[in-house]
Amino acid sequence: MSEAILTNEDEEKINKRLKRKEKMAKILLASEQKMDEFLRKLEEELKTLPQGEKLANIPVFVSMVKSYIKKEYTAFPMNTLVSIVALLLYWVAPIDIIPDKIPVWGKMDDLCALSIVLRGVGKDVEDYKAWKKGEINKPLFKD
């Protein structure tokens, strides 16, 4: 699957939707109970996630959020956390630019949204993965 099928206009629409999801993400992050519930539901959905290099970042995002909330790993800025939660909200939304019910095509915009977010938070994701592997020590809070 390639998000190259989507146009620049589609990418702009996805960016706008991600920005709206960021507002929702901030509200969700304000409630640890709601965040825990959301992450549990998301993990259930992720059990059916197909394999793929980019898709492998979705479970990493969930892990990053959990680690941040538990104060185990807080070495990325709040805007990274908000971007990640916004992407997760976008990912589970059944109706977006291309409705998820459409076989194969339904997740194209979700993959584009994932690419957009990864462009912005990729370094933080790689640092987190290195920390999880024990390649770097537990860092101090960045914000």
C-alpha positions in Angstrom: 0.0 0.0 0.0 1.3 3.4 -0.8 0.0 6.8 0.3 1.3 8.2 -3.0 -2.2 7.8 -4.4 -3.4 10.6 -2.2 -3.0 14.2 -3.5 -1.4 17.2 -1.9 -5.0 18.4 -1.3 -5.7 15.2 0.5 -2.6 15.6 2.6 -3.7 19.2 3.5 -7.1 17.8 4.6 -5.4 15.2 6.7 -3.2 17.8 8.3 -6.2 19.9 9.2 -7.9 16.8 10.7 -4.8 16.0 12.7 -4.7 19.5 14.1 -8.4 19.1 15.2 -7.4 15.7 16.8 -4.6 17.5 18.7 -7.3 19.5 20.6 -9.1 16.3 21.4 -5.7 14.7 22.4 -5.1 17.4 25.0 -8.5 16.9 26.5 -7.9 13.1 26.6 -4.5 13.5 28.1 -5.9 15.5 30.9 -7.7 12.4 32.2 -5.5 9.5 33.1 -8.6 7.3 33.4 -9.9 8.2 30.0 -6.5 7.8 28.5 -6.0 4.3 30.0 -9.5 3.3 28.7 -8.6 4.7 25.2 -5.3 2.8 25.1 -6.9 -0.5 26.2 -9.4 -0.2 23.4 -6.7 0.8 20.9 -4.5 -2.2 21.9 -7.4 -4.5 21.2 -7.8 -3.0 17.7 -4.1 -3.3 17.1 -4.2 -7.0 17.5 -5.6 -7.1 13.9 -3.0 -4.7 12.5 -1.2 -6.1 9.5 2.5 -6.2 9.4 4.5 -3.4 7.9 7.5 -1.2 8.7 5.5 2.0 9.1 2.6 0.2 10.9 5.1 -1.1 13.5 5.2 2.4 14.8 1.6 2.3 16.0 2.2 -0.1 18.9 5.4 1.9 19.6 3.3 5.1 19.9 1.0 3.3 22.4 4.0 2.2 24.4 5.4 5.8 24.3 2.2 7.2 25.6 2.0 4.6 28.4 5.6 5.2 29.4 5.1 8.9 29.4 1.9 8.7 31.6 3.7 6.3 34.0 6.6 8.8 34.1 8.9 6.0 33.0 10.1 7.8 29.9 9.4 11.5 29.6 12.3 12.6 27.3 10.2 13.9 24.5 8.3 17.2 24.5 4.6 17.5 25.2 3.9 18.4 21.5 5.3 15.0 20.5 2.9 13.3 22.9 0.0 15.4 21.6 0.9 14.6 18.0 1.1 10.9 18.8 -2.2 10.8 20.6 -3.8 12.8 17.8 -2.6 10.3 15.3 -4.0 7.4 17.4 -7.3 9.2 17.6 -7.2 9.7 13.8 -6.3 6.0 13.3 -9.3 4.7 15.2 -11.8 7.1 13.7 -13.9 5.0 11.3 -14.8 8.0 9.1 -12.0 10.2 7.8 -10.8 11.3 4.3 -11.3 7.7 3.0 -13.7 5.6 5.2 -11.9 2.7 6.9 -14.7 0.3 5.7 -13.4 0.4 2.1 -11.1 -2.6 1.7 -7.4 -1.8 1.1 -8.1 1.9 0.3 -9.7 2.6 3.7 -6.4 2.9 5.6 -4.6 5.0 2.9 -5.3 8.3 4.6 -4.4 6.8 8.0 -1.0 5.8 6.5 -0.6 9.3 5.2 -1.4 10.7 8.6 1.1 8.3 10.1 3.8 9.5 7.7 3.0 13.1 8.5 3.3 12.5 12.2 6.5 10.5 11.8 8.1 13.4 9.9 7.6 15.5 13.0 8.3 13.0 15.8 10.6 10.5 14.2 13.7 11.4 16.2 11.7 11.1 19.5 10.4 7.7 18.4 13.9 6.5 17.5 15.3 7.7 20.9 12.4 5.9 22.7 13.1 2.7 20.8 16.8 2.9 21.8 15.8 3.5 25.4 13.5 0.5 25.3 16.3 -1.6 24.0 18.6 -0.4 26.8 20.9 1.4 24.4 20.5 4.7 26.2 19.9 5.5 29.9 16.7 6.9 31.2 16.8 10.6 30.2 15.5 13.6 32.1 12.2 15.3 31.3 12.6 17.5 28.2 9.6 20.0 28.6 
